C-alpha cells in the first residue's frame, strides 16, 4: 500500500477474517497496554505490551518475512502461532 509516496505493508489478505479479527484484538490490547504502562511509568509493562504488538503485527504479516513470498500454508501457520503466543505473555507478569 502506498500513502504519501511511502510504501506500507498491509495485512495478509489471504488470512481468514476471524483470525485477522483475533490478531487485531491482540494488537489493540497491546497498544492500549503500551499507553497504560507508560502512564504508570512501568518499563516492564511497556516491554510486555510492545511484545504483544510485535507478535500481532507478525501474525498479520505487517512485520517479519514478506507474506507474498510464502505459500498459503506457511502464512496461515505463522498467523496461528502469533495468535497463541500472546496468551503466554499474560502469564509472564
Secondary structure, DSSP 8 states (H G I E B T S, - for coil): -EETTEE-----TTS-HHHHHHHHHHHHHHHHHHHHHHHHT-HHHHHHHHHHHHHHHHHHTSSSS-GGGS-HHHHHHHHHHHHHHHHHHHTT-
